[in-house]
Amino acid sequence: MPRWEPCAEDRLREAALELFLERGYENVTVTEITERAGLTRRSFSRYFADKRDVLFDGSDQMPELLARSVRAADDALPPFEAVLTALVGLADVMADQAPLAVKRRAVVQTSPELQERGLTKFAAVTDALADALRDRGTAEPQATLLAQVGVAVFRTAFGQWTDQPDDVGLPARIRKAAAELADSLGAVNFTGDASR
């Protein structure tokens, strides 16, 4: 009969993050993580596929979650507002994860392998958002452009949230980043020659 380990997943995640921050992601093994957590490798395998999964656990659900939210958004919302509404909804769910997000981001920033994984993750989010916008009737290339801009707004806000974890939550930072983008664009009047 398997022995129940209280808070095993959290213990493994915390041990992994501590070790990654102390020695660098590449210099830590799964065995070292389990030893630090006081658990077995079998326990690790119940929760995570590999040590990278400790950092990106649950992120594979993000594209579908966001796409579903965009598809379910009020039909009266313009396409980009539907994207922002979905991103703010995701941020609301992440509200209590600030301390963990700060540590994760610090680890990812030190590893080219993890940075590449992060880029792949955001590419999947962009594709899912663009698909959802097309399902709502947004034409190409606008659907892809708006999805890319939405992801850029999210990443900017997320970076600020983890750089300055204070009272300003991620949803507010997303709204602020989107507003700053809109302000900086102003009333664009680009009449350059499109043939060049």
C-alpha positions as CSV (number, residue, x, y, z in Angstrom):
1,M,0.0,0.0,0.0
2,P,1.5,3.4,-1.0
3,R,2.4,5.7,1.8
4,W,0.7,9.1,1.6
5,E,3.1,12.0,1.8
6,P,1.6,15.2,3.0
7,C,2.0,18.2,0.6
8,A,4.4,16.1,-1.5
9,E,3.9,18.1,-4.7
10,D,4.5,21.4,-2.9
11,R,7.5,20.0,-1.1
12,L,9.1,18.8,-4.3
13,R,8.4,22.1,-6.1
14,E,9.9,24.1,-3.3
15,A,12.9,21.9,-3.0
16,A,13.5,22.1,-6.8
17,L,13.2,25.9,-6.8
18,E,15.6,26.2,-3.9
19,L,18.2,24.0,-5.6
20,F,17.8,25.7,-9.0
21,L,18.3,29.1,-7.4
22,E,21.3,27.9,-5.4
23,R,23.1,26.0,-8.0
24,G,21.5,26.6,-11.4
25,Y,18.9,24.5,-13.2
26,E,21.5,22.5,-15.2
27,N,23.4,21.5,-12.1
28,V,20.5,19.9,-10.2
29,T,19.3,16.3,-10.6
30,V,15.9,14.8,-9.8
31,T,17.6,12.7,-7.1
32,E,18.9,15.8,-5.4
33,I,15.4,17.4,-5.5
34,T,13.8,14.3,-3.9
35,E,16.5,14.1,-1.2
36,R,16.0,17.8,-0.4
37,A,12.2,17.3,-0.1
38,G,12.6,14.1,1.9
39,L,10.7,12.1,-0.7
40,T,11.4,9.3,-3.2
41,R,12.0,9.4,-6.9
42,R,8.7,7.5,-7.2
43,S,6.9,10.4,-5.5
44,F,8.5,12.8,-7.9
45,S,7.3,10.8,-10.9
46,R,3.7,10.9,-9.5
47,Y,3.6,14.7,-10.0
48,F,6.2,15.6,-12.6
49,A,7.5,14.1,-15.8
50,D,11.0,15.6,-15.4
51,K,12.7,18.5,-13.5
52,R,11.7,21.0,-16.2
53,D,8.0,20.1,-15.5
54,V,8.4,21.5,-12.0
55,L,8.8,25.0,-13.6
56,F,6.2,24.6,-16.3
57,D,3.6,22.4,-14.6
58,G,0.1,23.4,-15.8
59,S,1.3,25.7,-18.5
60,D,0.2,23.2,-21.2
61,Q,-3.4,24.0,-20.2
62,M,-2.9,27.8,-20.7
63,P,-3.5,27.9,-24.5
64,E,-6.8,26.0,-24.3
65,L,-8.0,27.9,-21.3
66,L,-7.3,31.3,-23.0
67,A,-8.8,30.2,-26.3
68,R,-12.0,29.0,-24.5
69,S,-12.2,32.3,-22.7
70,V,-11.9,34.3,-26.0
71,R,-14.5,32.2,-27.7
72,A,-16.9,32.6,-24.7
73,A,-16.4,36.4,-24.5
74,D,-19.3,38.7,-25.2
75,D,-19.9,39.0,-28.9
76,A,-20.1,42.7,-28.6
77,L,-16.5,42.9,-27.4
78,P,-14.0,44.0,-30.1
79,P,-11.4,41.3,-30.8
80,F,-8.5,42.7,-28.8
81,E,-10.8,43.4,-25.8
82,A,-11.8,39.7,-25.9
83,V,-8.1,38.8,-25.8
84,L,-7.4,41.1,-22.9
85,T,-10.5,39.9,-21.0
86,A,-9.1,36.3,-21.3
87,L,-5.6,37.3,-20.2
88,V,-7.0,39.2,-17.2
89,G,-9.2,36.2,-16.3
90,L,-6.1,34.0,-16.4
91,A,-4.2,36.5,-14.2
92,D,-7.0,36.4,-11.7
93,V,-6.5,32.7,-11.3
94,M,-2.7,33.2,-10.9
95,A,-3.2,35.9,-8.2
96,D,-1.9,33.9,-5.3
97,Q,1.2,32.6,-7.2
98,A,3.3,35.7,-7.1
99,P,6.1,34.3,-4.8
100,L,6.3,31.1,-6.8
101,A,6.3,33.1,-10.1
102,V,9.2,35.3,-8.9
103,K,11.3,32.2,-8.2
104,R,10.3,30.5,-11.4
105,R,11.2,33.5,-13.5
106,A,14.6,33.9,-11.8
107,V,15.4,30.3,-12.7
108,V,14.2,30.5,-16.3
109,Q,16.2,33.7,-16.9
110,T,19.4,31.8,-16.1
111,S,18.9,28.9,-18.5
112,P,18.8,29.1,-22.3
113,E,17.0,25.7,-22.4
114,L,14.3,27.0,-20.1
115,Q,14.0,30.3,-22.0
116,E,13.5,28.3,-25.2
117,R,10.8,26.3,-23.5
118,G,9.1,29.5,-22.4
119,L,9.1,30.8,-26.0
120,T,7.6,27.6,-27.2
121,K,4.9,27.9,-24.5
122,F,4.1,31.5,-25.6
123,A,4.0,30.5,-29.2
124,A,1.3,27.9,-28.4
125,V,-0.6,30.5,-26.5
126,T,-0.4,32.9,-29.5
127,D,-1.6,30.2,-31.9
128,A,-4.5,29.3,-29.6
129,L,-5.6,32.9,-29.2
130,A,-5.4,33.5,-33.0
131,D,-7.5,30.4,-33.6
132,A,-10.1,31.6,-31.1
133,L,-10.2,35.1,-32.7
134,R,-10.7,33.5,-36.1
135,D,-13.5,31.4,-34.7
136,R,-15.1,34.7,-33.5
137,G,-14.9,36.0,-37.1
138,T,-11.7,38.0,-37.0
139,A,-9.9,37.9,-40.3
140,E,-6.3,37.2,-41.0
141,P,-3.8,38.7,-40.6
142,Q,-5.5,40.7,-37.8
143,A,-6.2,37.6,-35.7
144,T,-2.6,36.6,-35.6
145,L,-1.4,40.2,-35.0
146,L,-3.8,40.8,-32.1
147,A,-2.9,37.4,-30.6
148,Q,0.8,38.4,-30.8
149,V,0.2,41.8,-29.2
150,G,-1.9,40.3,-26.5
151,V,0.9,37.8,-25.6
152,A,3.4,40.7,-25.6
153,V,1.1,42.7,-23.2
154,F,0.9,39.7,-20.9
155,R,4.6,39.0,-20.9
156,T,5.4,42.7,-20.2
157,A,2.9,42.7,-17.3
158,F,4.1,39.4,-16.0
159,G,7.7,40.7,-16.0
160,Q,6.7,43.8,-14.1
161,W,4.7,41.7,-11.7
162,T,7.6,39.4,-10.9
163,D,10.2,42.2,-10.9
164,Q,8.2,44.2,-8.4
165,P,5.9,41.9,-6.4
166,D,3.9,44.4,-4.5
167,D,0.3,45.3,-4.0
168,V,-0.3,45.8,-7.7
169,G,-1.6,42.4,-9.0
170,L,-1.1,40.9,-12.4
171,P,-4.6,41.8,-13.7
172,A,-4.0,45.5,-13.0
173,R,-0.6,45.3,-14.6
174,I,-2.1,43.7,-17.8
175,R,-4.7,46.5,-18.0
176,K,-1.9,49.1,-17.4
177,A,0.4,47.6,-20.1
178,A,-2.5,47.6,-22.6
179,A,-3.4,51.2,-21.8
180,E,0.2,52.3,-22.1
181,L,0.4,50.6,-25.5
182,A,-2.8,52.3,-26.6
183,D,-1.5,55.6,-25.4
184,S,1.9,55.2,-27.1
185,L,0.2,54.3,-30.4
186,G,-2.2,57.3,-30.1
187,A,-4.1,58.0,-33.3
188,V,-1.7,56.4,-35.7
189,N,-1.8,58.1,-39.1
190,F,0.7,56.1,-41.1
191,T,0.3,57.1,-44.8
192,G,3.6,55.8,-46.0
193,D,3.8,54.2,-49.4
194,A,2.7,50.6,-48.9
195,S,4.5,49.4,-52.1
196,R,8.0,50.0,-50.5
